[in-house]
Amino acid sequence: DVACLGRVIKSLRFPDDSYRVLVEGIERVRLGKITRRSPSMWVAVQGHDIDVELDPHTAALAAATREAFQSLFAALPGVPPDLDAFLPSPDRPVRLADYVMGNLDLSWDESREYLALSDPAQRLRAALQGATQRREIAQLQADIQTKVQLAMDRSQREYYLKEQLRVIRSELGEVSALEGETDLFRSRIAKA
């Protein structure tokens, strides 16, 4: 199995006895034998670096991945402004793919599947696909929100204008056309 060797940056204990731990991934490793089980588990690991030759295909995938992530970054509200500043350049494709995937909201299974990929082109494709899918979802959500807001604005504007018109007519002593027709039909019913 492949895993991520990490370093604990910060650990916080909360009043309800829960913990929040900030961990920085250092490198991918292959898991070896379990060397200790108690009080905590220790596992022997072996480095699992990926050598990358930056051919034109890999360079194009890296550029597309970077662009897709930047587009996703621009489409999401409330994203920390420094997230884009640390985006690795396309000449470091594996680092770029790892950074993009590390900043997407992945399930545990998606993370494990990604970590198991050893081919740089596959890793870049996975990062490109993940960023593109999330960008499309973010754009759809923004479109839906805009349509809902426009419908609400239109409805509120119509109500406001009708109410203004009703108040103006009542101030001028005018009777609305509907009220006039109602009075006409009442008088006809009374005569009959």
N, C-alpha and C positions, 0 to 999 in steps of 0.2 A: 504494500500500500504506500501511497504518497501522502505526505503531510506537509505542514508549514511550520518551520521552526520559528518561534516567536520570542520576543522580549517584552516583559511586563513594563510598561511605561508608568502606569499609575493604577492604584487600587484604592477604592473608596468603600467604607463600610457604612451602611445606613442604619437608622434607628430600628428598623424592622428586622435587623440581622441579615439583610441581603447585601450582596456585594456587587459593585460595578468595577470591571477591570478593563483598562485600555491596554491592548496588546499590539505591538508592531511586528508584522511579519518580516523575517530576516531573509530566509531562503527556503526553497523547496527541498525536502529530504525524503529519502526512502526509509521506511520503518524497518528496523531489524528485530533482534531478540529482546524480549522483556528481561531486564536485568534486575529489577526490584519491583515488588508488588506492595510493600507496606513500609511506612505509612502512606507513601505516595508512589505512584507507578513511574518507573524509569524505563526508557526504551532506548536501545542503541540505534543511532541514525547514521545514514550515509548521505553525503551531499549529492544533490541531483541537479547539477547545473545544466543549462541548455546552451550549447554553442550555436551561434547564429551567424550565418553568412548573409549579408544584406544584399540579396539579389534584387533585380527590378520588381519581381512579383511581391516579395516580402516588403519592399519599400512602399509599393503602392497600397498594400493591405494596411501597413502602419499609418500611412497618411490618411487613408479613409477612416480608420479606427479613431485616430485623433480628431478628425473633423466631425465624426458622428458623436463623439463624446462632448466636444465643444458645443455642438448643436443641442444635445440633450441638456447640457449645463445651462444654456441660454433659455431653454423652454421651461425649466423647473423653477417655481417660485420658492424662495426661502433657502436656496442652496448657499452654503458658506462661500463668500467671495474669493477666498484663497484656494479653493479646490482646483480651479483652473490654472493657478500660478505654478503649481507643482507638477503639472502634467508633463511627463517625460517626452523628449523629442522622438520623432519617428526613427532616428538612427539607433535607438535602443528599443527595438520592437517588443522583446519579451517583457522588459520593464514597463513599457507602455501598456501592453495587454494586461499585465498584472495590476497596474494602477487602475485602469478602467474597470476591470472586474472587481477589484477591491472596493470600488465606490458605487457599485450597483447593489441594489437590495436583492441579494441572491439567497435562495433556500440552501439548506445544509447540503442537500444532494447536488444542487447545481455547483456549489463551491467544490465539492469533492470531485465531481466529473471534470471540472476545469483544472484542478490541481493535477489530475492524472494525465492530462494532455502533455506530451513532451515535444511535439513538433511545433516550432514557432508559428508557422503558417496556420495551424489548427487553433492555436491559442489566440492569434490575431483575429481569425474568423469568428471564434466564439465571442470575443470582446466586441467586435464590430456588430455581430448579430444582437448581443445583449444591449448595447447602447442604442442601436437602431430601433429595436422593439420598444424599449422604454421611452425613447423620444416620440415614437408614434403614439404610444399610450398617453404621454403627457400632452401632446398636441390635440388628441381627441378629447381629453378632459378639459383642456382650455377652450376648445370649440364649443363643447356642450355648455360650459359655464358661461361663455359669451352669449350663446343663444338664449339660455335661461334668463340672463341679465337683461338682454334686449327685450324679450317678451314681457318681463316684469316692468321694465321701464316704459314700454309702450302702453301696457295696461294701466299703470299708475298715471301716466300722462293723460290718457283718455278719461280716466275717472276724474282727475283734477280739472281738466277742461270742461267736462260736463257739469261738474259741481259749480265751477265758476259761472258758467252760462245760466244755470238754474238760479243762482244767487242774484246775478245781474237782472234776470227777468223778474224775479220776485221784487227786487228793489224798484224796478221801473213799473211795477204793477201789471206787467204783461202776464198772460196765461200761456202756458206752453201749448203746443198744438195737440198733444195727447190729452191734456186736461180739458181743452176746449171741446174736443171730440167726445170725451166722456160726459161733459155737461150736456152736449147736444143729444146724445143717446138717452140720457136720463130724462130730459124733457120730452122726448118722443115717447118713451115708455110711460111716462106719467099721463100723457094725452090719450094714449091708447087704452 
